């Protein structure tokens, strides 16, 4: 889940395995190079996936946890690297006069903020654009539709859960039936003892009357 820059809510992104797919030429066009985990860097090893942009150190921190990386920092960095050169250059130019600037392109929005701790550098926060949220909504609808269709077509009928519940109820009923039968035997035994007591009582009464 990737934290949204403004609300702290979460939005799912696929975290691609492996290193960044972008070549040295692709990075050079954007005046960037990748900076992996380094204990000697200005973040003291807090971040694993960073970059240098026109010589400026860029980190991808969490909005929710102070000075901790976003769980999807590598994917966010790769999303940033996917932006066209002119979009990035325009953003960097505007950041020279602003403390913060938001870039939205395609499905992605990036919020850049200057940080002067230790050495002036940039924090980059990620959120979905309106287009991205709409794409996510459509993807969820397609997923749910596929899930419902597969559930209705491929599931066992009756389901294993219902079969197990039925078996449990039958077992419980069988146990209860044994208890009822035991109580019936006790009741019958008590009735027989009452009958025997009545015979003894009536016999004693007849002898006294004579």
N, C-alpha and C positions, 0 to 999 in steps of 0.2 A: 504494500500500500504506500502511496506517495502522498505526503502531507500537502494540503493546499495552502498557498501562501497567505491568503487573507483570513480564512476561517479556521485553520487547524484541522479541518475535516480530512478524510482520506479518499483517494481516488486510485483505482487499481491501474498498474502499468505492468507490462511484461518485462521482467528483468532478464535481458539476454545474457547467455553464458559466454564466457571468454572475454578477450580484450576488445578494445574499441575497433570497429571495422574501418576506421578512417585512416587513409594513407598519409605519409609525410607531406606529399604534395597538397592534399586536401587541407591539411593543417596549416601549411605555409601560406596558402591563399588567404587564410583567415588570421594570419599573424599569431598563430597559436602553437603551443607544443604541450604534450601531456606531461603531467607530474604525478607519479604514483607515490606510494607510501614512502615517507622520508622523515626520520626522527629529527633531522637537522633543519627541516623546513620551518617556516614561521608559525605553522599550526602545531608544532611539536608532535607530529605523528597522529593527530586526532583524525585526519582525513586520509582515505586511501586513494581517492580518485579526484584529482585536481587538474588545473591547467594554467598555463601562462598565456595571457592575452595582451598583446602589445607590451610585453614586459610586466604586466600586472598579474599578481597572484590571485586566482579565482577559486573559491571553495563553494561547496554545496551543502550547507548546514541544515539541520532540522529547525523548524519553527517552534516545535514543542519542547525541545530539550536544548538548553543553553550550550552552545559550542560543541555540539555533537553532530555527526554527519547525518544527513537524510539516509534512511535505509536503502534508498534507490539512487544513491549519488552517482554511481556509474551510468545508470540508464538516463538520468537527467543530464549528465554531461554529454552523453552521446546524442540526446535530443537537441541539445544546444549546438553541437557540432554539425547537425543536419541543416541548420538554418543557412539561407543563402548569404554569400559574402556581403552583398550590399545592405542586407538587414542588420548584420552584425556591425558593420562599419558605421552605419547610421546610429546605432545604439551606443557604440563606444564614443562617438563624437558628442552625443548629447550628454553622456555621463561626465564629460569634462566640466560641465557647468551645473550639474544637478547632483544632489546627495543620493537620489534614488531614481530609477527609471525602469519601466515595464515594457517588455517586448512581447508582442503576441503575433504568432505566425502559424497558420495551419491549426493543428490540434493543440499547440503548446503556447504557454505564456511563461515568461521568465522575469522575475523581479530582481533587479540588481540594486544592491545597497553598498555604499562605501563603508568600510570599517577602518579606523585609525589605530586599532590596538596593535602594539609592537611595530608594525609597518603597514602603511596604507595599502589596503587590498579590497577585493570585492567579495561580497556574499551574494550567491545566486539562489533564489528560492523558486520552486516550480509550482505551477497550477495549470489546470486544464483551461483551454480557451472555450468560448461558447461553442465553436465548431467541434472541439474535442468532446465537450460534454454531450452534445447532440449525437456524435458518433458513438460514445459510450452507451447512451440510452438505446440507440438502435441495436448495438451489439448485445446488450442485455435482453432486449426483446427477442432477438433471433435465438439467443441461447435458451431462453425460457420456452420458446415455441418448440425448439428442437428437443428440449428435455421432456416437455409434455408429450410430444409425439412418440418419442422413444419409450417413455413410461407406459403410455397406453398400448403401444403395439408389442413391446418386447417383455413386459413384466410377467412374472408367473401369476396365474390366476387359479384359485385364490392365492393370495400372497403367503409367503412363508410365515410372516408375523401373525396373520389371521389363523393359519393352520396350527401354529404353536399355541395361540390363545385358546382355540377350541380344545386342543388336547389337554391343556392345563385345566380348563373348566370341567372337562369330563373326569379328570383325575380327582379334582376337588369334590365333584358330586359323588364319585365312588366312595371317597373317604367319609363324606357326610352320610351316605346311605348306610355304611357300616355302623356309624354312631347311632343313627336312628334305629337300626335293627337291634343294637345292644340295649337301647332304652326300651324298645318294645318287649324284649325278653325280661328286663327288670320289672316292667309294668305287669306282664303276665305272671311272673313269679309272685309279685305282691298280691295280685288278685287271687291266686291259688291259696296263698297263706290266709287271706281274709276269709275265703270260703271254708277252709279247714277250721278256722277259729269260730266261725258261725255254727258249724256242726257241733263242735265241742260245747259251745255256749248253750245251744238249744237242747242238747242231751242232758246237760247239767240242770237246766230249768225243769225238764220233764221229771227227773228223779226227785227234785225237791217238792214238786207239786203232788207227787204220789205219797 
